[in-house]
Amino acid sequence: MATILRDWSYRYQWLYDGISRLAAISVGGEGRFRQLALQGLTILPDTKVLDLCCGSGQATQFLVQYSQNVTGLDASPLSLKRARSNVPSAQYIEAFAENMPFADNSFDLVHTSVAMHEMQPEQLRQILKEVYRVLKPGGVFVLVDFHAPTNPLFWPPISLFLLLFETETAWQLLKTDLPGLLAEIGFRENEQTLYAGGSLQTIKAALP
């Protein structure tokens, strides 16, 4: 059942959008959800931004409002086709996040939204190493993704959501100490903020 619903959600844009809007109600709607990780950041028109695992451009559309130099990266040709249609002002690259075709120190800001829960633990570690590599000194990495709820009332809805639409990697992320992993890789100033009863987290991590 989970696999069928998951496949449908990626195949049909209207279904994916509907699920996204429903899941974002707990933080005030999809518009606010997509900008949670951007709060408190200084993004200038010339800031070089990478929207990692950009999907169909749901967060990219907000990034291009701040910067004129936004690149979206995703491994899915279908998602990138939709992103180019939805947000034509950004540039797009088809590639895997764990092997990005960028030179060292390429970006001021790397952003990713609800994508890291798709990754196996070793894949996740390699992606974070790649993020560290492509960021400039002093650059910032921000993400928003699932987190184990701190409020017991939020366990039933997130459990149902993960059962219906996600795989075991999402459950693995709930057990992962992302700030600790980022610190181990070399990131500094790792700031974690929890939302929706602790079921969502944003992290802001900087390079030395």
Stockholm file with secondary structure:
# STOCKHOLM 1.0

chainA/1-208         MATILRDWSYRYQWLYDGISRLAAISVGGEGRFRQLALQGLTILPDTKVLDLCCGSGQATQFLVQYSQNVTGLDASPLSLKRARSNVPSAQYIEAFAENMPFADNSFDLVHTSVAMHEMQPEQLRQILKEVYRVLKPGGVFVLVDFHAPTNPLFWPPISLFLLLFETETAWQLLKTDLPGLLAEIGFRENEQTLYAGGSLQTIKAALP
#=GR chainA/1-208 SS CHHHHHHHHHHCHHHHHHHHHHHGGGGTCHHHHHHGGGTTCCCCTTCEEEEETCTTTTTHHHHTTTCSEEEEEESCHHHHHHHHHHCTTSEEEECCGGGCCCCTTCEEEEEEESCGGGSCHHHHHHHHHHHHHHEEEEEEEEEEEECCCSSGGGHHHHHHHHHHHCCHHHHHHHTCCHHHHHHHHTCEEEEEEEEGGGTEEEEEEECC
#=GC SS_cons         CHHHHHHHHHHCHHHHHHHHHHHGGGGTCHHHHHHGGGTTCCCCTTCEEEEETCTTTTTHHHHTTTCSEEEEEESCHHHHHHHHHHCTTSEEEECCGGGCCCCTTCEEEEEEESCGGGSCHHHHHHHHHHHHHHEEEEEEEEEEEECCCSSGGGHHHHHHHHHHHCCHHHHHHHTCCHHHHHHHHTCEEEEEEEEGGGTEEEEEEECC
//
